[in-house]
Amino acid sequence: MKLEERADFFKALGHPTRLLILHLARIKPRHGEELAAILKLNPATISHHLNKLADAGLLTAKKEQYYQMYSPVEGIMNRTLEELARVDGGSSEGNMETDAYRSKVLQAFFKHGRLTQIPSQRKKRQVVLEKLLEEFEPERDYHELEVNRILLEFHDDVATIRREFVMTGLMDRTRNTYRRPAPEELAEGG
């Protein structure tokens, strides 16, 4: 789990209503109206809290008849505080600064999982491109239409993003086929 995902995890737990929802969903899967009735809250308020918990990876939803039934993500409650708070890889202070910069850029340019605009500054654009690149498996060929479908989930200007992937060396292009190089090839500079 990345640093910003961990922070989102703790933020989601930082509200008493969300803790109650998580507790109730642990007992048995629940739907929003049931939780609203139990907690004596507006269904829209419950929906807001359910979305926060789901976005943080704490709850999962499963459709049953007319309802979305919420339950904790399997194994999520077994994670220790030590595991969640540990910074992996012996991160140096420089790496933490880089990660903080990355988080700040991603927060500025992504809203509700969508890219609001492609940054004009090269350093920020690189951070955004690297984030989008995570959607692609290394050393796998993607047809241009498949790349477009994936990128459309984030931004409408897929042609610019594809072009930037190729120009920065994050992806190779041969005719209408795109390929993300292996991580070690990227580290070597192509």
GIFEN-V826772 format. One record per residue. RES is the residue in one letter. PSI is psi in degrees with one decimal (none if undefined). OMEGA is omega in degrees with one decimal (none if undefined). Layout:
RES,PSI,OMEGA  RES,PSI,OMEGA
//
This chain:
M,127.7,-179.1  K,163.5,-175.5  L,-46.8,-179.0  E,-31.9,176.5  E,-38.0,177.4  R,-42.5,179.4  A,-42.9,177.8  D,-37.4,177.7  F,-49.9,-179.0  F,-36.1,176.9  K,-41.7,-179.6  A,-33.1,179.6  L,-6.3,-174.1  G,23.1,178.2  H,131.0,-176.3  P,-39.0,-179.2  T,-38.6,179.8  R,-36.1,176.5  L,-40.8,177.7  L,-42.3,178.8  I,-45.9,179.7  L,-42.2,178.2  H,-47.1,-179.2  L,-37.5,179.0  A,-25.7,175.5  R,-36.9,-179.3  I,-47.4,175.2  K,154.3,178.1  P,139.8,-176.3  R,154.6,172.8  H,163.8,-173.1  G,-42.4,-178.8  E,-38.5,178.1  E,-44.3,178.8  L,-39.1,178.3  A,-41.6,-180.0  A,-43.8,-178.7  I,-44.5,-174.8  L,-2.3,179.7  K,50.5,179.1  L,160.2,176.8  N,137.0,178.3  P,-33.8,178.2  A,-37.3,177.4  T,-44.2,178.6  I,-43.3,179.3  S,-41.9,177.4  H,-48.3,-178.7  H,-38.2,177.5  L,-41.0,178.5  N,-41.4,178.4  K,-44.6,-179.9  L,-39.8,179.0  A,-42.5,179.2  D,-31.9,179.9  A,-0.4,177.6  G,19.4,-179.7  L,-33.5,-178.8  L,150.6,173.7  T,150.0,-178.8  A,140.6,178.3  K,129.7,-178.2  K,126.3,173.9  E,113.0,-175.6  Q,-114.9,-175.9  Y,-6.5,-169.2  Y,152.1,166.3  Q,117.3,-179.7  M,127.9,-176.7  Y,136.2,175.2  S,159.1,-179.7  P,146.1,174.5  V,136.6,-175.9  E,129.3,177.0  G,-7.0,-175.4  I,-33.8,-177.3  M,-9.6,-179.6  N,-6.6,-179.5  R,137.7,-178.5  T,158.5,176.2  L,-38.4,178.0  E,-46.2,-179.3  E,-40.8,-177.9  L,-30.0,-175.6  A,-16.5,-177.3  R,136.0,174.4  V,114.1,-173.5  D,162.8,171.8  G,18.4,179.7  G,45.3,-175.5  S,130.1,174.7  S,170.2,178.9  E,-36.2,178.3  G,-41.6,177.8  N,-37.5,179.3  M,-38.3,177.4  E,-41.3,177.6  T,-43.9,179.9  D,-38.2,178.1  A,-41.1,177.4  Y,-45.2,179.6  R,-46.2,179.2  S,-43.4,-178.9  K,-43.1,179.5  V,-46.7,-178.3  L,-37.8,177.2  Q,-36.8,-177.8  A,-31.9,-172.5  F,-8.7,177.7  F,130.4,174.7  K,125.0,-179.6  H,39.9,176.4  G,0.1,180.0  R,145.2,176.6  L,119.1,-176.6  T,-34.6,175.8  Q,156.6,177.3  I,121.9,-177.0  P,142.2,177.7  S,-29.1,179.0  Q,128.9,-174.1  R,-45.5,-177.5  K,-42.7,178.9  K,-39.0,179.0  R,-37.8,179.6  Q,-41.7,178.0  V,-45.9,-179.6  V,-43.9,179.6  L,-41.4,178.7  E,-35.8,176.3  K,-46.4,179.6  L,-32.8,179.9  L,-25.9,179.4  E,-18.4,-179.7  E,-8.5,-176.0  F,137.5,178.4  E,139.7,176.2  P,147.6,173.9  E,28.4,175.7  R,137.7,177.8  D,135.1,177.1  Y,127.4,173.4  H,151.7,-176.9  E,-39.0,179.2  L,-36.4,178.6  E,-40.2,176.6  V,-45.2,179.3  N,-45.5,-179.3  R,-43.9,-179.6  I,-46.4,-176.5  L,-29.3,179.2  L,-24.3,177.1  E,-20.3,-175.3  F,-35.3,-175.7  H,150.8,-177.8  D,-26.3,-177.2  D,71.4,-176.5  V,-29.5,-179.5  A,-42.9,179.3  T,-42.2,-179.2  I,-42.7,177.1  R,-46.8,-179.2  R,-43.0,178.8  E,-39.3,176.0  F,-46.4,-177.2  V,-45.3,-177.7  M,-33.9,-178.9  T,-3.2,179.0  G,8.7,178.9  L,-23.9,175.4  M,149.9,173.8  D,146.1,179.3  R,130.0,172.5  T,112.0,-173.1  R,-118.2,-178.8  N,22.9,-179.0  T,132.3,-179.9  Y,146.6,-178.5  R,130.9,174.6  R,121.3,179.5  P,161.1,175.2  A,148.9,-178.9  P,-37.6,-178.6  E,-30.5,175.9  E,-39.3,177.6  L,-39.7,-179.3  A,-33.1,179.3  E,-8.2,179.9  G,27.6,175.9  G,none,none
//
